[in-house]
Amino acid sequence: MQAWFTRESARYLREVYLPRLRHALDTLPEEDLWWRPHGKATSVGNLLLHLEGNIRQWILGGLGGAPDRRRRSEEFARREGGTKAELMGALAATIGEAAQVVENRIALDRSLTIQGFDTSPREAIYHVVEHLSWHTGQIVWIAKMRAGEGHGIAFYDDAKLERPPGQPT
């Protein structure tokens, strides 16, 4: 079960959420990277910084032993700086490193403290995968909204998902 959990977690990081983020960013106009609907909202740029900081802190630091240099408030305070390619490049590199840490057969049931939370490696991995999913959805939604009706973002073939009642899935 441990091998399955770590393998699937790394796969979701690399092969599910990372490509979805790339697709959304390819659709998002560069000038909308730091767009906010109002002053208390976050931009796609902020979310990319936040994801990179979270994954670095929870997986690379918490599980992999790298120093924790995260400054979470700065992830949300920025209003500019960095292009889509730069921010996505940093996040992709961090996801790649994190997936390797997750796959390195770490002991999943030991006690850890990450970001002031008592946790375990299993919980930390679950947190990061869920957190990446949550913010990927936000970024995809913003990209669809900013690109307009012709956004072209779709991750499922709706025609294949629609089955007549009683037909096996």
C-alpha positions as a printed NumPy array, in Angstrom:
array([[  0.   ,   0.   ,   0.   ],
       [  2.847,   2.418,   0.782],
       [  4.411,   1.974,  -2.667],
       [  1.045,   2.591,  -4.323],
       [  0.379,   5.727,  -2.237],
       [  3.744,   7.315,  -2.916],
       [  3.747,   6.336,  -6.611],
       [  0.234,   7.702,  -7.182],
       [  0.952,  10.864,  -5.212],
       [  4.051,  11.582,  -7.305],
       [  2.084,  10.796, -10.469],
       [ -0.673,  13.249,  -9.55 ],
       [  1.909,  15.961,  -8.887],
       [  3.801,  15.422, -12.154],
       [  1.298,  13.96 , -14.596],
       [ -2.082,  15.385, -13.583],
       [ -1.78 ,  18.809, -11.958],
       [  1.427,  20.069, -13.573],
       [  0.1  ,  19.588, -17.147],
       [ -3.21 ,  21.21 , -16.184],
       [ -1.371,  24.212, -14.801],
       [  0.742,  24.463, -17.944],
       [ -2.354,  24.295, -20.147],
       [ -4.106,  26.991, -18.115],
       [ -1.048,  29.241, -18.253],
       [ -0.725,  28.721, -21.996],
       [ -4.292,  30.044, -22.252],
       [ -3.908,  32.929, -19.805],
       [ -2.74 ,  36.159, -21.438],
       [  0.637,  37.248, -19.985],
       [ -0.824,  40.607, -18.941],
       [ -3.355,  38.761, -16.742],
       [ -0.755,  36.919, -14.651],
       [ -0.983,  39.504, -11.85 ],
       [ -4.661,  40.452, -12.401],
       [ -6.879,  40.496,  -9.313],
       [-10.637,  41.009,  -9.285],
       [-10.184,  43.186,  -6.155],
       [ -7.488,  44.056,  -3.626],
       [ -8.194,  41.177,  -1.25 ],
       [ -8.032,  38.481,  -3.935],
       [ -4.974,  36.643,  -5.197],
       [ -3.646,  36.584,  -8.729],
       [ -2.426,  33.59 , -10.713],
       [  1.107,  34.882, -10.089],
       [  0.482,  34.826,  -6.335],
       [ -0.971,  31.322,  -6.525],
       [  2.057,  30.017,  -8.435],
       [  4.401,  31.522,  -5.825],
       [  2.223,  30.107,  -3.057],
       [  2.182,  26.602,  -4.527],
       [  5.944,  26.602,  -5.002],
       [  6.463,  27.771,  -1.405],
       [  4.029,  25.248,   0.02 ],
       [  5.503,  22.272,  -1.835],
       [  9.035,  23.355,  -0.98 ],
       [  8.163,  23.715,   2.706],
       [  6.048,  20.59 ,   3.157],
       [  7.849,  18.092,   0.924],
       [ 11.384,  19.298,   0.242],
       [ 11.839,  20.662,   3.765],
       [  9.43 ,  18.631,   5.861],
       [ 10.154,  15.261,   4.266],
       [ 13.409,  15.813,   2.428],
       [ 15.275,  17.788,   5.083],
       [ 15.963,  20.93 ,   2.994],
       [ 16.14 ,  24.196,   4.952],
       [ 12.795,  25.96 ,   5.366],
       [ 13.219,  29.502,   4.031],
       [  9.585,  30.088,   3.193],
       [  8.084,  33.559,   3.619],
       [  4.423,  32.801,   3.065],
       [  3.13 ,  36.363,   3.425],
       [  5.395,  37.506,   0.558],
       [  3.767,  34.951,  -1.764],
       [  0.5  ,  36.871,  -1.45 ],
       [  1.906,  40.398,  -1.13 ],
       [  3.513,  40.568,  -4.578],
       [  1.698,  42.542,  -7.223],
       [  4.185,  41.988, -10.034],
       [  7.481,  40.382, -10.926],
       [  8.117,  37.212, -12.823],
       [  6.643,  36.002, -16.067],
       [  4.438,  32.982, -16.609],
       [  7.477,  31.071, -17.898],
       [  9.642,  32.009, -14.897],
       [  7.033,  31.218, -12.256],
       [  5.913,  28.016, -13.966],
       [  9.54 ,  26.951, -14.432],
       [ 10.242,  27.35 , -10.712],
       [  7.065,  25.485,  -9.765],
       [  7.733,  22.67 , -12.254],
       [ 11.265,  22.219, -10.896],
       [  9.956,  22.112,  -7.32 ],
       [  7.249,  19.609,  -8.265],
       [  9.882,  17.43 ,  -9.946],
       [ 12.076,  17.489,  -6.832],
       [  9.092,  16.855,  -4.565],
       [  7.928,  13.873,  -6.617],
       [ 11.403,  12.359,  -6.25 ],
       [ 11.343,  12.848,  -2.464],
       [  7.891,  11.233,  -2.276],
       [  9.048,   8.249,  -4.343],
       [ 12.188,   7.641,  -2.235],
       [ 10.488,   5.117,   0.058],
       [ 10.403,   7.346,   3.09 ],
       [  8.946,   6.12 ,   6.369],
       [  5.36 ,   7.374,   6.209],
       [  4.275,   6.968,   9.816],
       [  6.853,   8.967,  11.752],
       [  5.95 ,  12.209,  13.533],
       [  6.839,  15.573,  12.02 ],
       [  6.101,  19.22 ,  12.618],
       [  5.699,  21.279,   9.45 ],
       [  4.583,  24.906,   9.434],
       [  3.697,  24.497,  13.119],
       [  1.408,  21.504,  12.476],
       [  1.968,  18.08 ,  14.02 ],
       [  1.753,  15.72 ,  11.073],
       [  3.259,  12.652,   9.417],
       [  4.868,  12.148,   5.998],
       [  1.665,  10.472,   4.753],
       [ -0.42 ,  13.454,   5.877],
       [  2.104,  15.927,   4.428],
       [  1.978,  14.229,   1.028],
       [ -1.818,  14.142,   1.11 ],
       [ -1.889,  17.826,   2.091],
       [  0.372,  18.835,  -0.807],
       [ -1.535,  16.833,  -3.436],
       [ -4.874,  18.212,  -2.199],
       [ -3.507,  21.765,  -1.941],
       [ -2.108,  21.606,  -5.478],
       [ -5.473,  20.338,  -6.727],
       [ -7.35 ,  23.156,  -5.002],
       [ -5.212,  25.957,  -6.406],
       [ -4.938,  24.328,  -9.845],
       [ -8.725,  24.577, -10.026],
       [ -8.585,  28.264,  -9.119],
       [ -5.92 ,  28.965, -11.742],
       [ -7.866,  27.056, -14.405],
       [-11.013,  29.017, -13.583],
       [ -9.187,  32.364, -13.766],
       [ -7.576,  31.375, -17.084],
       [-10.961,  30.385, -18.535],
       [-12.553,  33.605, -17.36 ],
       [ -9.766,  35.875, -18.604],
       [ -9.436,  34.11 , -21.988],
       [-13.179,  34.225, -22.683],
       [-15.555,  31.738, -24.271],
       [-12.976,  30.4  , -26.705],
       [-10.574,  29.386, -23.936],
       [-10.224,  25.789, -25.145],
       [ -9.404,  24.349, -21.724],
       [-10.866,  20.868, -21.235],
       [ -9.435,  17.911, -19.375],
       [-12.145,  15.352, -20.117],
       [-13.989,  14.228, -23.224],
       [-17.565,  14.953, -22.166],
       [-19.035,  12.806, -24.945],
       [-17.195,   9.748, -23.61 ],
       [-18.335,  10.498, -20.059],
       [-22.019,  10.621, -20.995],
       [-23.417,   7.096, -20.985],
       [-27.014,   5.979, -21.306],
       [-28.534,   4.817, -17.976],
       [-27.64 ,   1.222, -17.219],
       [-24.566,   1.133, -19.481],
       [-21.421,   0.026, -17.618],
       [-18.748,   2.626, -17.018]])
